[in-house]
């Protein structure tokens, strides 16, 4: 991980790169290497040149008292500085390794190096005693077992203790066992009864062998004294004893008491207790009372070195019979070590324009305790613009948490507190003094890391959606924030065609009306820029989500509505209740509850015969089909969505109740005439007929009244011998000797049949008859272009006189019933 930091020094007016890197390398070397032996080429493995090692004053930082390694900066290599004994360094812990850090300065680099110590076979198995003395009764039964002292080999893995070998003899065989921790021990099994009279004493050898190359071994002599009859061995009341002891427990602290009983009496029933081989240095930590079996502490116990002890205890009677048990002692950690803080690198002068996350110092914290007692929490005093971040194990970085402002505060005293989790907790403090160098630099900051807003579709263009806001900690011109919409595209269209933003207020407006079915959401970035020189800016992501409106009615997919042909579903007359006639299939392009569809039967020829499923649109029969049911059934189904307000669509379903196709064909032969059937047609037809009849009667009465009135006037004028002056009504014109024609011609035709469903009504048919044309050769007369005779053919009739003086509109109405 590489972090580059800009730091500015007022004294030299220049910028310097500071580099903080974290790397880790690992080497494996055998133990017992000579001083100066090569471990590895650090410069090559870390990718550093020798000049960088020397200029950065590369050095090893380790919390250990013994410095096992040395860094040769002139060659860039790591060598052995002190003899390394794996058994002394790690004991029984595998794998064995130790770590340290290489730190460079200008810029700061921190690298962790782990050296794993490989075991070599430098120790032979050893026994605690040179001689094992056993007293065995001659009455010991075949199969009796006798626990032998275990050998100890501090080497690990294959180099450790692997096997036991017993010298050849006639009476005993060797059986080997292993503890849970891997420790091997031997038990001698009696295979042939002893005879004190023949052999009162036996001498054997027990050889312990490891697995190294070359192989190493250790030998112990077993001296067996055959005793007279002792036929009951001691027996422990527990096969396993468990106990705990706190570290730093005072000497003499009681651990536990083991107890074994022997059924024999006298000297053969006296039991003594001894430790078998105790792994490592455990024998120096505890002792057992040979008579009572009481185990106590005899040396200082340190949890950091030994976390658990396993001890084999042997109970032996005076006749040489024995039994063994195991005692497991867990060490309880005590919080007796306070954390230690080591400052590895520290910059006491930083610029106020360094970004948040700038490393101020690198420090190491260690606690010798374990588990909760060794869990360290680092903290700072409150109200400080810094934070602590863990980097490598036990290493922490002191980072700037927010941007600094020297005009507000020009220096800080940072107190770092390291506290462990023990009870009671222990803590350590150290204080760092940091000065802030002045730079006038504050970028605008948005009030939120990102914005989101909702807008309902079909909005009015130009409507305000919401407002983004950014603040600038500077003042005057540097604090003036303007908002800019960054160039981007939404579905290939510039985002500026969707929204706009006010440069001064940050108000975002909709440029267009959105359609949820076309776009459900989109996002863009808004830039806030201050008025400084050079200007500073920041960005934020804005997400606009379109909310659906119920603006689309359902669309019927089936049955398909055709314009000329008739599609009918056939239902046999034998259909039972619940017979599936057909299914209305519809969709709604809206979403959510606006797209939830329900189906209802709006109209039907026989409502008692069919029902529509409200959720699935299935049309089923609700009773048994009978012979009385009409063949032609017409259903009107309405499909309605769940929006507010709801939208709907209607579909007509034709159903034929018949058992054969010819029957359906004969009944539906006139369906094309019925496809425009509507229950309202009869109502409108009757209404139109009434209106036309009323107008006809009214016009007839008016015409007759006018003609009678004019006829009477003409008679009065005729008898009075007054000259006749023609009268022309308004809108009548005679231009250039051409006689004008009437402006309007009306023709009404009403047809009515006995079957109201097949009635027909026609309006506005262009009239070509009964149109009067004025003859220009006649002065003041008008002759109809009509072949059949009328009242006008009679000479000197009153109507002729009237027509000679006044043009009249002719209305021709022909009702048919």
MIRO-872205 format. One line per 3 residues: their letters; for each residue x, y, z of C-alpha. Coordinates in pm, whole numbers. Layout:
<recs>
a> X:Y:Z | ...
</recs>
This chain:
<recs>
xxx> 0:0:0 | 150:335:-104 | 33:671:19
xxx> 177:994:-131 | 152:1311:72 | 226:1675:-19
xxx> 400:1871:256 | 498:2237:218 | 774:2410:404
xxx> 740:2789:441 | 1114:2830:480 | 1210:2690:140
xxx> 885:2760:-44 | 897:2418:-206 | 696:2101:-191
xxx> 843:1766:-89 | 696:1422:-151 | 644:1217:162
xxx> 597:846:103 | 453:600:351 | 469:238:245
xxx> 377:-85:409 | 556:-403:289 | 622:-742:439
xxx> 888:-1004:365 | 959:-1338:522 | 1279:-1542:556
xxx> 1343:-1893:682 | 1681:-1979:836 | 1804:-2275:1043
xxx> 1894:-2223:1406 | 2252:-2214:1539 | 2381:-2009:1243
xxx> 2708:-1827:1298 | 2723:-1456:1359 | 2739:-1269:1031
xxx> 2567:-1544:833 | 2348:-1414:550 | 1972:-1420:606
xxx> 1852:-1239:293 | 1898:-947:54 | 1655:-692:197
xxx> 1722:-424:-65 | 1651:-660:-353 | 1343:-817:-192
xxx> 1189:-478:-106 | 1284:-321:-438 | 1509:-59:-277
xxx> 1848:59:-389 | 2146:99:-158 | 2138:479:-190
xxx> 1784:484:-53 | 1887:268:243 | 2169:503:333
xxx> 1978:829:273 | 1674:702:462 | 1888:596:759
xxx> 1741:249:743 | 1739:76:1079 | 1585:-218:1257
xxx> 1319:-152:1519 | 1243:-437:1755 | 1091:-459:2100
xxx> 1307:-760:2192 | 1597:-723:2433 | 1819:-947:2219
xxx> 1899:-821:1869 | 1927:-1142:1666 | 1972:-971:1328
xxx> 2171:-682:1184 | 2104:-471:874 | 2406:-398:654
xxx> 2293:-79:481 | 2607:-60:266 | 2523:-399:110
xxx> 2146:-406:167 | 2162:-748:334 | 2033:-890:660
xxx> 2277:-1101:865 | 2278:-1294:1193 | 2386:-1077:1486
xxx> 2346:-1320:1777 | 2331:-1699:1806 | 1973:-1816:1758
xxx> 1859:-2115:1961 | 1509:-2218:1855 | 1447:-2407:2177
xxx> 1548:-2110:2389 | 1358:-1861:2174 | 1028:-2045:2127
xxx> 1039:-2352:2349 | 773:-2597:2231 | 594:-2344:2008
xxx> 588:-2432:1638 | 641:-2279:1399 | 904:-2058:1561
xxx> 953:-1707:1429 | 1022:-1353:1535 | 940:-1025:1364
xxx> 1084:-679:1350 | 1042:-366:1142 | 1278:-182:908
xxx> 1205:190:904 | 1334:449:659 | 1291:824:672
xxx> 1260:1109:422 | 1011:981:317 | 889:746:584
xxx> 878:378:489 | 788:97:723 | 849:-268:633
xxx> 788:-575:844 | 1037:-862:831 | 950:-1204:971
xxx> 1229:-1458:1026 | 1121:-1817:1075 | 1370:-2033:1268
xxx> 1398:-2386:1133 | 1480:-2658:1378 | 1799:-2863:1347
xxx> 1863:-3186:1530 | 2099:-3043:1789 | 1956:-3215:2095
xxx> 1946:-3584:2183 | 1660:-3728:2392 | 1749:-3727:2762
xxx> 1607:-3886:3073 | 1578:-3703:3399 | 1743:-3987:3591
xxx> 2019:-4218:3482 | 1859:-4520:3649 | 1497:-4626:3686
xxx> 1454:-4848:3991 | 1151:-5074:3992 | 1039:-5319:4258
xxx> 799:-5573:4116 | 636:-5853:4309 | 681:-6197:4178
xxx> 306:-6239:4195 | 248:-5968:3938 | 6:-6104:3681
xxx> 77:-6128:3313 | -41:-5807:3145 | 50:-5584:3439
xxx> 189:-5255:3319 | 464:-5046:3468 | 497:-4677:3377
xxx> 846:-4573:3283 | 1008:-4233:3297 | 967:-4039:2970
xxx> 1253:-3889:2778 | 1260:-3523:2680 | 1389:-3385:2349
xxx> 1362:-3003:2309 | 1382:-3033:1929 | 1058:-3000:1731
xxx> 888:-3199:1459 | 1077:-3492:1315 | 1383:-3397:1519
xxx> 1191:-3456:1842 | 1138:-3780:2031 | 999:-4045:1799
xxx> 1040:-4391:1951 | 1137:-4604:2254 | 1329:-4931:2235
xxx> 1356:-5183:2523 | 1650:-5416:2542 | 1563:-5780:2464
xxx> 1439:-5988:2758 | 1205:-6277:2835 | 964:-6111:3078
xxx> 871:-5764:2950 | 746:-5599:2633 | 728:-5226:2560
xxx> 414:-5035:2463 | 421:-4667:2360 | 155:-4398:2403
xxx> 120:-4029:2317 | -38:-3745:2509 | -262:-3485:2348
xxx> 32:-3245:2328 | 239:-3501:2135 | 458:-3616:2425
xxx> 543:-3984:2392 | 585:-4215:2693 | 650:-4587:2739
xxx> 475:-4851:2946 | 642:-5184:3024 | 404:-5484:3003
xxx> 471:-5809:3191 | 451:-6094:2943 | 595:-6378:3154
xxx> 555:-6419:3532 | 853:-6334:3747 | 1020:-6588:3972
xxx> 1218:-6432:4252 | 1385:-6764:4330 | 1521:-6782:3976
xxx> 1587:-6415:3901 | 1566:-6182:4202 | 1707:-5893:3993
xxx> 1671:-5784:3630 | 1870:-5515:3443 | 1722:-5364:3126
xxx> 1792:-5065:2905 | 1536:-4817:2766 | 1654:-4627:2458
xxx> 1477:-4307:2336 | 1537:-4226:1967 | 1456:-3908:1769
xxx> 1393:-3880:1394 | 1679:-3654:1293 | 1959:-3725:1049
xxx> 2193:-3832:1191 | 1972:-3994:1450 | 2029:-3913:1818
xxx> 1933:-4123:2116 | 1933:-4133:2496 | 1954:-4433:2728
xxx> 1840:-4506:3081 | 1901:-4824:3286 | 1604:-5004:3436
xxx> 1691:-5195:3754 | 1412:-5434:3857 | 1404:-5590:4201
xxx> 1165:-5883:4227 | 969:-5877:4554 | 756:-6119:4728
xxx> 377:-6124:4666 | 201:-5791:4639 | -108:-5861:4436
xxx> -294:-5527:4443 | -154:-5222:4263 | -247:-4865:4364
xxx> -545:-4717:4177 | -607:-4343:4129 | -961:-4225:4188
xxx> -935:-4006:3873 | -766:-4070:3544 | -731:-3695:3483
xxx> -695:-3404:3724 | -754:-3046:3613 | -651:-2733:3801
xxx> -577:-2366:3743 | -314:-2134:3881 | -271:-1761:3838
xxx> 53:-1634:3703 | 284:-1477:3961 | 124:-1702:4223
xxx> 335:-1697:4544 | 553:-1993:4626 | 371:-2266:4810
xxx> 38:-2195:4642 | -178:-2506:4656 | -271:-2656:4317
xxx> -453:-2986:4376 | -420:-3321:4554 | -402:-3657:4378
xxx> -517:-3969:4558 | -459:-4338:4493 | -569:-4631:4705
xxx> -413:-4979:4748 | -618:-5275:4873 | -312:-5440:5023
xxx> -230:-5404:5391 | 87:-5335:5573 | 383:-5211:5380
xxx> 231:-5334:5053 | -56:-5088:5102 | 161:-4783:5155
xxx> 147:-4557:4846 | 405:-4296:4751 | 361:-4029:4481
xxx> 623:-3906:4241 | 631:-3702:3921 | 707:-3887:3606
xxx> 903:-3690:3351 | 764:-3335:3338 | 792:-3173:2996
xxx> 1038:-2886:2969 | 1095:-2695:3291 | 765:-2792:3450
xxx> 942:-3003:3714 | 1104:-2685:3846 | 767:-2509:3887
xxx> 581:-2764:4103 | 646:-3028:4365 | 434:-3312:4503
xxx> 425:-3444:4858 | 520:-3810:4826 | 287:-3914:5107
xxx> -20:-3692:5069 | -10:-3629:4690 | -45:-3253:4746
xxx> 90:-3045:4455 | 219:-2690:4523 | 404:-2409:4341
xxx> 780:-2392:4395 | 888:-2139:4129 | 761:-1823:3960
xxx> 494:-1887:3694 | 474:-1650:3396 | 174:-1682:3162
xxx> 368:-1516:2883 | 612:-1810:2885 | 394:-2107:2983
xxx> 20:-2116:2939 | -40:-2477:3043 | 140:-2760:3226
xxx> 78:-3135:3189 | 230:-3355:3462 | 223:-3733:3493
xxx> 199:-3854:3853 | 289:-4211:3948 | 152:-4382:4257
xxx> 363:-4680:4369 | 316:-4919:4659 | 589:-5089:4854
xxx> 559:-5396:4641 | 653:-5208:4326 | 304:-5199:4170
xxx> 208:-4862:4032 | -62:-4659:3860 | -37:-4330:3673
xxx> -261:-4028:3621 | -229:-3696:3443 | -260:-3350:3597
xxx> -339:-3059:3362 | -271:-2716:3511 | -398:-2411:3315
xxx> -223:-2081:3387 | -454:-1781:3425 | -317:-1458:3285
xxx> -292:-1162:3520 | -287:-809:3384 | 58:-728:3517
xxx> 206:-549:3214 | 114:-199:3102 | 126:-114:2730
xxx> 447:44:2597 | 430:321:2332 | 729:369:2098
xxx> 723:664:1853 | 878:542:1529 | 834:853:1315
xxx> 684:1195:1380 | 634:1517:1178 | 586:1811:1412
xxx> 505:2063:1133 | 222:2002:886 | 48:2220:634
xxx> -314:2316:688 | -407:2204:336 | -305:1841:386
xxx> -601:1615:305 | -779:1413:571 | -593:1091:629
xxx> -246:1244:625 | -2:1050:842 | 134:1263:1127
xxx> 316:994:1322 | 382:621:1326 | 402:451:1664
xxx> 423:100:1803 | 229:-29:2105 | 305:-360:2275
xxx> 167:-538:2579 | 337:-848:2717 | 4:-983:2847
xxx> -221:-1213:2645 | -583:-1239:2537 | -801:-963:2685
xxx> -516:-838:2902 | -311:-789:2586 | -586:-631:2376
xxx> -493:-267:2337 | -719:24:2255 | -553:349:2147
xxx> -742:673:2192 | -695:1048:2173 | -826:1334:2378
xxx> -1168:1449:2264 | -1225:1739:2023 | -902:1682:1832
xxx> -899:1669:1450 | -694:1351:1448 | -763:981:1447
xxx> -570:661:1504 | -565:389:1241 | -411:46:1274
xxx> -161:-48:1004 | 56:-352:1076 | 22:-567:1386
xxx> 86:-354:1694 | 157:-53:1469 | -67:251:1443
xxx> -78:565:1230 | -179:901:1370 | -383:1060:1089
xxx> -545:1395:1032 | -919:1350:1053 | -1049:1676:900
xxx> -903:1968:712 | -705:2210:931 | -766:2584:961
xxx> -468:2770:1103 | -677:3086:1157 | -886:2886:1405
xxx> -604:2698:1577 | -237:2696:1492 | -106:2414:1715
xxx> -222:2100:1893 | -107:1896:2189 | -199:1538:2106
xxx> -209:1293:2395 | -212:930:2287 | -349:687:2544
xxx> -293:312:2510 | -520:107:2739 | -541:-269:2768
xxx> -860:-464:2840 | -751:-616:3170 | -929:-583:3499
xxx> -829:-339:3627 | -703:-192:3296 | -351:-55:3268
xxx> -268:238:3043 | 21:447:2914 | 21:802:2777
xxx> 249:1006:2556 | 205:1362:2420 | 299:1498:2077
xxx> 317:1872:1991 | 207:1956:1633 | 223:2298:1464
xxx> 6:2393:1161 | 161:2593:875 | -82:2839:714
xxx> -236:2786:364 | -554:2960:250 | -729:2657:99
xxx> -1081:2534:171 | -1283:2356:-92 | -1662:2364:-95
xxx> -1829:2077:90 | -2169:1932:14 | -2405:1880:304
xxx> -2455:1517:200 | -2225:1260:40 | -2492:1193:-223
xxx> -2844:1311:-299 | -3158:1139:-413 | -3501:1281:-495
xxx> -3835:1168:-634 | -4048:1330:-902 | -4385:1214:-1032
xxx> -4401:1144:-1405 | -4592:1374:-1640 | -4449:1669:-1450
xxx> -4455:2022:-1583 | -4125:2120:-1751 | -3936:2370:-1539
xxx> -4069:2245:-1207 | -3823:2252:-915 | -3717:1903:-799
xxx> -3496:1977:-497 | -3187:2170:-390 | -2825:2068:-340
xxx> -2617:2279:-107 | -2245:2316:-43 | -2061:2536:204
xxx> -1710:2681:198 | -1515:2750:515 | -1323:3035:348
xxx> -1456:3390:333 | -1530:3663:81 | -1471:3563:-281
xxx> -1325:3228:-185 | -1653:3139:-14 | -1880:3213:-311
xxx> -2006:2878:-435 | -2148:2822:-781 | -2310:2500:-900
xxx> -2240:2340:-1236 | -2398:2038:-1401 | -2121:1805:-1516
xxx> -2136:1680:-1875 | -2274:1328:-1893 | -2539:1139:-2082
xxx> -2847:939:-1990 | -2937:669:-2245 | -2726:852:-2502
xxx> -2897:1188:-2437 | -2712:1475:-2263 | -2820:1511:-1903
xxx> -2877:1882:-1965 | -3185:1786:-2168 | -3329:1624:-1855
xxx> -3243:1868:-1574 | -3087:2206:-1515 | -2936:2364:-1205
xxx> -2931:2719:-1077 | -2569:2828:-1052 | -2634:3046:-746
xxx> -2893:2856:-542 | -2828:2494:-640 | -3196:2440:-723
xxx> -3241:2154:-973 | -3524:2196:-1227 | -3679:1945:-1464
xxx> -3623:2043:-1827 | -3874:1798:-1970 | -4176:1597:-1868
xxx> -4069:1251:-1757 | -4235:925:-1853 | -4193:642:-1604
xxx> -4245:382:-1877 | -3944:521:-2067 | -3704:598:-1782
xxx> -3735:500:-1419 | -3430:671:-1272 | -3107:838:-1372
xxx> -2813:995:-1201 | -2567:1271:-1269 | -2298:1468:-1092
xxx> -2309:1826:-971 | -1991:2027:-925 | -1958:2298:-659
xxx> -1686:2551:-736 | -1569:2842:-523 | -1450:3181:-641
xxx> -1087:3144:-539 | -787:3156:-768 | -729:2884:-864
xxx> -1084:2771:-788 | -1145:2462:-578 | -1429:2230:-647
xxx> -1602:1918:-524 | -1851:1680:-676 | -2158:1495:-560
xxx> -2377:1230:-720 | -2747:1311:-758 | -2999:1037:-830
xxx> -3346:1122:-959 | -3615:854:-930 | -3933:881:-1137
xxx> -4256:783:-962 | -4522:609:-1165 | -4865:756:-1236
xxx> -5165:565:-1359 | -5149:713:-1707 | -5191:399:-1915
xxx> -5514:202:-1943 | -5506:-177:-1960 | -5448:-330:-2302
xxx> -5647:-639:-2398 | -5434:-904:-2565 | -5704:-1171:-2597
xxx> -5962:-1202:-2736 | -5843:-998:-3031 | -6100:-743:-3142
xxx> -6133:-758:-3523 | -6311:-507:-3739 | -6488:-726:-3995
xxx> -6496:-1086:-3879 | -6677:-1238:-3586 | -6482:-1452:-3338
xxx> -6702:-1653:-3104 | -6620:-1896:-2825 | -6824:-2217:-2844
xxx> -6984:-2367:-2534 | -7152:-2707:-2565 | -7499:-2735:-2420
xxx> -7372:-3022:-2207 | -7124:-2791:-2029 | -7128:-2826:-1651
xxx> -7109:-2559:-1388 | -6761:-2397:-1389 | -6694:-2477:-1756
xxx> -6406:-2258:-1881 | -6537:-2064:-2180 | -6231:-1847:-2246
xxx> -5990:-1620:-2067 | -5951:-1248:-2109 | -5580:-1161:-2114
xxx> -5478:-800:-2053 | -5162:-613:-1950 | -5087:-269:-1812
xxx> -4756:-100:-1889 | -4771:87:-1558 | -4604:-62:-1249
xxx> -4693:-143:-892 | -5055:-125:-794 | -5124:77:-1109
xxx> -5065:-247:-1301 | -5285:-469:-1080 | -5578:-568:-1301
xxx> -5925:-682:-1207 | -6197:-815:-1436 | -6573:-754:-1416
xxx> -6868:-858:-1628 | -7024:-529:-1739 | -7305:-654:-1961
xxx> -7422:-991:-2081 | -7708:-1140:-2277 | -7769:-1370:-1981
xxx> -7597:-1262:-1659 | -7715:-1576:-1482 | -7512:-1798:-1715
xxx> -7156:-1658:-1702 | -6916:-1517:-1444 | -6572:-1356:-1487
xxx> -6285:-1427:-1244 | -6191:-1094:-1087 | -5820:-1179:-1071
xxx> -5752:-1411:-1364 | -6012:-1299:-1622 | -6143:-1651:-1673
xxx> -6502:-1667:-1807 | -6686:-1970:-1666 | -7041:-2091:-1652
xxx> -7216:-2054:-1318 | -7501:-2292:-1394 | -7583:-2582:-1618
xxx> -7641:-2481:-1982 | -7998:-2557:-2091 | -8175:-2583:-2427
xxx> -8360:-2260:-2351 | -8041:-2057:-2354 | -7991:-1848:-2665
xxx> -7726:-1958:-2908 | -7584:-1608:-2940 | -7443:-1471:-2614
xxx> -7271:-1135:-2602 | -7054:-1049:-2302 | -6900:-711:-2226
xxx> -6601:-746:-1990 | -6435:-444:-1834 | -6068:-464:-1731
xxx> -5977:-211:-1462 | -5643:-132:-1298 | -5585:-42:-933
xxx> -5460:314:-987 | -5602:632:-844 | -5798:722:-1044
xxx> -5836:386:-1210 | -5833:328:-1585 | -6016:60:-1770
xxx> -6069:-108:-2105 | -6367:-299:-2237 | -6368:-609:-2452
xxx> -6664:-780:-2625 | -6671:-1158:-2608 | -6910:-1345:-2841
xxx> -7017:-1686:-2713 | -7202:-1948:-2910 | -7403:-2199:-2707
xxx> -7425:-2492:-2947 | -7311:-2846:-2995 | -7224:-2828:-3366
xxx> -7051:-2580:-3594 | -7333:-2562:-3858 | -7576:-2451:-3592
xxx> -7335:-2177:-3491 | -7278:-2075:-3852 | -7651:-2036:-3922
xxx> -7714:-1835:-3610 | -7413:-1607:-3660 | -7460:-1542:-4033
xxx> -7596:-1193:-3964 | -7340:-1108:-3698 | -7166:-850:-3918
xxx> -7486:-649:-3898 | -7486:-681:-3524 | -7123:-589:-3464
xxx> -7221:-224:-3409 | -7500:-324:-3178 | -7546:-97:-2884
xxx> -7821:-79:-2630 | -7824:300:-2660 | -7893:293:-3035
xxx> -8269:249:-2994 | -8283:538:-2753 | -8094:770:-2984
xxx> -8299:657:-3286 | -8632:727:-3116 | -8500:1061:-2995
xxx> -8383:1158:-3345 | -8718:1052:-3492 | -8908:1263:-3240
xxx> -8692:1568:-3310 | -8727:1530:-3688 | -9104:1483:-3661
xxx> -9137:1789:-3441 | -8934:2000:-3682 | -9134:1872:-3978
xxx> -9472:1951:-3822 | -9350:2293:-3706 | -9213:2382:-4048
xxx> -9533:2256:-4217 | -9752:2471:-3992 | -9532:2777:-4048
xxx> -9527:2732:-4426 | -9903:2689:-4449 | -9960:2990:-4225
xxx> -9725:3206:-4430 | -9880:3098:-4759 | -10233:3165:-4637
xxx> -10130:3502:-4504 | -9964:3602:-4832 | -10252:3472:-5035
xxx> -10492:3690:-4840 | -10265:3992:-4884 | -10240:3932:-5257
xxx> -10618:3917:-5286 | -10650:4246:-5104 | -10398:4408:-5335
xxx> -10563:4255:-5641 | -10903:4402:-5557 | -10752:4739:-5464
xxx> -10586:4776:-5811 | -10253:4870:-5646 | -9930:4799:-5829
xxx> -9745:4484:-5729 | -9400:4545:-5581 | -9188:4234:-5548
xxx> -9029:4170:-5211 | -8694:3992:-5179 | -8604:3846:-4843
xxx> -8262:3896:-4686 | -7966:3703:-4830 | -8132:3694:-5171
xxx> -7931:3860:-5445 | -7972:3919:-5816 | -7647:4011:-5981
xxx> -7591:4097:-6348 | -7933:3978:-6448 | -7888:3639:-6286
xxx> -8159:3531:-6057 | -8026:3426:-5710 | -8090:3087:-5558
xxx> -8176:2990:-5207 | -7879:2952:-4976 | -7992:2634:-4795
xxx> -8148:2312:-4911 | -8266:2064:-4647 | -8360:1706:-4704
xxx> -8470:1472:-4420 | -8521:1101:-4462 | -8629:877:-4173
xxx> -8655:502:-4216 | -8822:282:-3953 | -8877:-93:-3954
xxx> -9061:-324:-3722 | -8729:-454:-3584 | -8591:-166:-3376
xxx> -8245:-322:-3362 | -8217:-288:-3741 | -8345:70:-3760
xxx> -8152:313:-3966 | -8136:690:-3948 | -7985:911:-4217
xxx> -7921:1280:-4190 | -7798:1547:-4427 | -7838:1368:-4760
xxx> -7756:1606:-5035 | -8082:1706:-5208 | -8103:1701:-5584
xxx> -8482:1734:-5618 | -8731:2008:-5551 | -8469:2275:-5605
xxx> -8620:2587:-5758 | -8418:2771:-6023 | -8514:3119:-6137
xxx> -8558:3165:-6511 | -8385:3486:-6618 | -8637:3544:-6898
xxx> -8917:3575:-6648 | -8942:3883:-6439 | -9046:3813:-6088
xxx> -9146:3446:-6147 | -8987:3119:-6034 | -9056:2780:-6187
xxx> -8970:2452:-6018 | -8764:2200:-6208 | -9016:1926:-6161
xxx> -9198:1713:-6409 | -9503:1624:-6209 | -9793:1866:-6172
xxx> -9856:2082:-5869 | -10078:2360:-5755 | -9851:2609:-5929
xxx> -9972:2486:-6268 | -10314:2632:-6207 | -10349:2981:-6353
xxx> -10403:3270:-6123 | -10386:3054:-5816 | -10301:3226:-5489
xxx> -9983:3028:-5456 | -9869:3131:-5804 | -9920:3492:-5715
xxx> -9717:3445:-5402 | -9436:3266:-5586 | -9428:3538:-5845
xxx> -9362:3795:-5579 | -9146:3611:-5322 | -8880:3333:-5354
xxx> -8944:3062:-5099 | -8729:2784:-4953 | -8872:2446:-5026
xxx> -8850:2179:-4757 | -8895:1823:-4862 | -8948:1569:-4580
xxx> -9029:1211:-4658 | -9100:992:-4360 | -9123:614:-4408
x> -9281:391:-4150
</recs>
